């Protein structure tokens, strides 16, 4: 086989793999936090409603909204995360979000990730504050395109860690205000 034929065959193979990856179904999932006992949804929801200041409860280093505050609301955030090089170094992970819907009566927030440096093409989360008999729970639903080098279980595990941190921080914030 001629080298030019091998190149064409290789390009066809790479193109077929790319097309096949693009056709993968979107990932859908949900994660629930532990119950925050003794708290009501009316106490906790305002922390989520303040989209620009979610850094108070989520593990985010920098978070700010565009000014003047616009409709739709747009937020930028960044945080340091471990690099994948294995040398204990960190990189800055950043995202730009746009609020799609905020419903205070049903206590949920839906937004989309517009831009990021993590290779995520589509990410549409809905974060809800759920009233329970003995407290509240936070539910994080998501729909996203698959990400190369990441599994849906990686996404779920990351969200569980984020929610665990949020539970601790919610308690701290609410304890300060009472």
C-alpha positions as a Python dict, from the first residue, in 0.01 Angstrom:
ca = {
    (1, 'X'): (0, 0, 0),
    (2, 'X'): (130, 345, -93),
    (3, 'X'): (206, 596, 186),
    (4, 'X'): (-60, 830, 48),
    (5, 'X'): (-318, 550, 78),
    (6, 'X'): (-213, 490, 439),
    (7, 'X'): (-256, 859, 516),
    (8, 'X'): (-603, 860, 362),
    (9, 'X'): (-694, 543, 554),
    (10, 'X'): (-561, 696, 877),
    (11, 'X'): (-753, 1021, 821),
    (12, 'X'): (-1070, 821, 752),
    (13, 'X'): (-1015, 622, 1074),
    (14, 'X'): (-958, 940, 1281),
    (15, 'X'): (-1261, 1107, 1123),
    (16, 'X'): (-1478, 802, 1192),
    (17, 'X'): (-1362, 797, 1557),
    (18, 'X'): (-1436, 1170, 1593),
    (19, 'X'): (-1782, 1131, 1441),
    (20, 'X'): (-1853, 831, 1663),
    (21, 'X'): (-1745, 1025, 1975),
    (22, 'X'): (-1967, 1315, 1875),
    (23, 'X'): (-2265, 1079, 1849),
    (24, 'X'): (-2238, 946, 2205),
    (25, 'X'): (-2552, 1010, 2406),
    (26, 'X'): (-2542, 1289, 2660),
    (27, 'X'): (-2474, 1200, 3020),
    (28, 'X'): (-2759, 1259, 3263),
    (29, 'X'): (-2740, 1219, 3637),
    (30, 'X'): (-2828, 1349, 3979),
    (31, 'X'): (-2655, 1366, 4316),
    (32, 'X'): (-2810, 1437, 4657),
    (33, 'X'): (-2634, 1596, 4951),
    (34, 'X'): (-2658, 1468, 5303),
    (35, 'X'): (-2957, 1607, 5490),
    (36, 'X'): (-2885, 1936, 5663),
    (37, 'X'): (-3078, 1868, 5979),
    (38, 'X'): (-3280, 2133, 6156),
    (39, 'X'): (-3274, 2375, 5863),
    (40, 'X'): (-3560, 2481, 5639),
    (41, 'X'): (-3559, 2544, 5267),
    (42, 'X'): (-3661, 2904, 5342),
    (43, 'X'): (-3334, 2948, 5534),
    (44, 'X'): (-3111, 2781, 5275),
    (45, 'X'): (-3263, 2892, 4942),
    (46, 'X'): (-3144, 3256, 4966),
    (47, 'X'): (-2784, 3130, 4960),
    (48, 'X'): (-2848, 2975, 4616),
    (49, 'X'): (-3057, 3265, 4494),
    (50, 'X'): (-2750, 3488, 4529),
    (51, 'X'): (-2590, 3342, 4215),
    (52, 'X'): (-2303, 3593, 4215),
    (53, 'X'): (-2191, 3496, 4565),
    (54, 'X'): (-2213, 3117, 4553),
    (55, 'X'): (-1843, 3111, 4642),
    (56, 'X'): (-1961, 3149, 5003),
    (57, 'X'): (-2092, 2793, 5000),
    (58, 'X'): (-1914, 2619, 4713),
    (59, 'X'): (-1538, 2548, 4690),
    (60, 'X'): (-1462, 2835, 4451),
    (61, 'X'): (-1163, 3070, 4481),
    (62, 'X'): (-1293, 3356, 4265),
    (63, 'X'): (-1650, 3435, 4159),
    (64, 'X'): (-1801, 3752, 4017),
    (65, 'X'): (-2089, 3858, 3797),
    (66, 'X'): (-2078, 4092, 3503),
    (67, 'X'): (-2162, 4452, 3586),
    (68, 'X'): (-2404, 4602, 3551),
    (69, 'X'): (-2604, 4299, 3658),
    (70, 'X'): (-2784, 4190, 3347),
    (71, 'X'): (-3065, 3962, 3250),
    (72, 'X'): (-2961, 3693, 3186),
    (73, 'X'): (-2720, 3693, 3477),
    (74, 'X'): (-2365, 3587, 3385),
    (75, 'X'): (-2102, 3472, 3635),
    (76, 'X'): (-1732, 3394, 3601),
    (77, 'X'): (-1557, 3164, 3846),
    (78, 'X'): (-1217, 3011, 3893),
    (79, 'X'): (-1052, 2775, 4135),
    (80, 'X'): (-718, 2600, 4170),
    (81, 'X'): (-730, 2226, 4110),
    (82, 'X'): (-460, 1957, 4111),
    (83, 'X'): (-297, 1914, 3772),
    (84, 'X'): (-292, 1572, 3611),
    (85, 'X'): (88, 1572, 3587),
    (86, 'X'): (134, 1392, 3919),
    (87, 'X'): (386, 1647, 4050),
    (88, 'X'): (160, 1810, 4315),
    (89, 'X'): (122, 2123, 4101),
    (90, 'X'): (-207, 2305, 4048),
    (91, 'X'): (-380, 2466, 3754),
    (92, 'X'): (-655, 2726, 3743),
    (93, 'X'): (-987, 2586, 3628),
    (94, 'X'): (-1229, 2856, 3507),
    (95, 'X'): (-1589, 2868, 3390),
    (96, 'X'): (-1847, 3118, 3265),
    (97, 'X'): (-2212, 3049, 3357),
    (98, 'X'): (-2543, 3196, 3246),
    (99, 'X'): (-2862, 3166, 3451),
    (100, 'X'): (-3140, 3007, 3247),
    (101, 'X'): (-3406, 2992, 3517),
    (102, 'X'): (-3432, 3072, 3885),
    (103, 'X'): (-3755, 2971, 4059),
    (104, 'X'): (-3784, 3091, 4418),
    (105, 'X'): (-4120, 2924, 4472),
    (106, 'X'): (-3992, 2579, 4369),
    (107, 'X'): (-3640, 2663, 4493),
    (108, 'X'): (-3428, 2564, 4196),
    (109, 'X'): (-3163, 2726, 3983),
    (110, 'X'): (-3086, 2616, 3627),
    (111, 'X'): (-2786, 2749, 3441),
    (112, 'X'): (-2555, 2658, 3155),
    (113, 'X'): (-2181, 2658, 3126),
    (114, 'X'): (-2101, 2893, 2839),
    (115, 'X'): (-1721, 2866, 2834),
    (116, 'X'): (-1452, 2680, 3028),
    (117, 'X'): (-1097, 2550, 3005),
    (118, 'X'): (-1185, 2189, 3095),
    (119, 'X'): (-1294, 2054, 2758),
    (120, 'X'): (-1664, 2054, 2850),
    (121, 'X'): (-1882, 2132, 2550),
    (122, 'X'): (-2233, 2121, 2701),
    (123, 'X'): (-2316, 2130, 3071),
    (124, 'X'): (-2666, 2210, 3201),
    (125, 'X'): (-2707, 2169, 3577),
    (126, 'X'): (-3015, 2227, 3791),
    (127, 'X'): (-2954, 2280, 4162),
    (128, 'X'): (-3257, 2240, 4391),
    (129, 'X'): (-3314, 2290, 4763),
    (130, 'X'): (-3551, 2014, 4881),
    (131, 'X'): (-3756, 2036, 5199),
    (132, 'X'): (-3738, 1717, 5405),
    (133, 'X'): (-3914, 1614, 5723),
    (134, 'X'): (-3600, 1663, 5935),
    (135, 'X'): (-3416, 1928, 5732),
    (136, 'X'): (-3321, 1995, 5372),
    (137, 'X'): (-3121, 1832, 5094),
    (138, 'X'): (-2952, 1979, 4791),
    (139, 'X'): (-3010, 1798, 4463),
    (140, 'X'): (-2777, 1855, 4168),
    (141, 'X'): (-2912, 1727, 3835),
    (142, 'X'): (-2700, 1751, 3522),
    (143, 'X'): (-2707, 1692, 3150),
    (144, 'X'): (-2376, 1713, 2967),
    (145, 'X'): (-2184, 1594, 2667),
    (146, 'X'): (-1926, 1323, 2741),
    (147, 'X'): (-1577, 1457, 2812),
    (148, 'X'): (-1264, 1285, 2684),
    (149, 'X'): (-1070, 1123, 2969),
    (150, 'X'): (-1357, 1155, 3218),
    (151, 'X'): (-1635, 910, 3311),
    (152, 'X'): (-1986, 992, 3427),
    (153, 'X'): (-1887, 837, 3760),
    (154, 'X'): (-1600, 1090, 3785),
    (155, 'X'): (-1858, 1366, 3739),
    (156, 'X'): (-2088, 1220, 4005),
    (157, 'X'): (-1800, 1178, 4251),
    (158, 'X'): (-1686, 1537, 4194),
    (159, 'X'): (-2039, 1666, 4252),
    (160, 'X'): (-2065, 1461, 4573),
    (161, 'X'): (-1746, 1628, 4700),
    (162, 'X'): (-1877, 1972, 4602),
    (163, 'X'): (-2208, 1909, 4780),
    (164, 'X'): (-2035, 1775, 5092),
    (165, 'X'): (-1830, 2096, 5107),
    (166, 'X'): (-2145, 2304, 5047),
    (167, 'X'): (-2326, 2136, 5338),
    (168, 'X'): (-2043, 2230, 5577),
    (169, 'X'): (-2028, 2586, 5443),
    (170, 'X'): (-2407, 2632, 5456),
    (171, 'X'): (-2401, 2540, 5823),
    (172, 'X'): (-2119, 2790, 5885),
    (173, 'X'): (-2295, 3073, 5699),
    (174, 'X'): (-2630, 3009, 5868),
    (175, 'X'): (-2469, 2976, 6211),
    (176, 'X'): (-2311, 3320, 6170),
    (177, 'X'): (-2645, 3478, 6082),
    (178, 'X'): (-2837, 3337, 6381),
}
